[in-house]
């Protein structure tokens, strides 16, 4: 998903789809079903509107502000920041 350097900006209602891809230390994509846990730091700004399916979620922008979408798998996390303008 990203190491925190990924960002998205929307000045209108917008729908994003994010997919978690699990890799090994060399960057090779690992096959299989990995039970990721998704969350939003502020659902009023960026709400997760779907249950993860194949590690994909749908996020819909809302109120102006900033939110961080986090995906966790065990001790590992990925982050993406979403900025929604007025």
C-alpha positions, 0 to 999 in steps of 0.5 A: 500500500505504501510507506507513508509517502503515498498521498491522494487529494480530492476537492470533490466527493471521490471514491478511491480503491486501495489494494494491499500487496504483501511482499518479501524482503526482496520485493517479490509479491507473495501469493495467498490470502493475507488477512489485512486489517484496514482503518481510517484515522478520520472516517468523516474525511475518508470512510472505508465503505467496503469489507476487504475483499482480496485485500481491496477496500473502497474509501469515499471522501467526505468532509474537508480535512486530512485522514490516514488510511492504514492497513495492518498485517501482523507487525507490518503496516502501510499508510496512505494520507488523504487530503480533502479540500473545502 
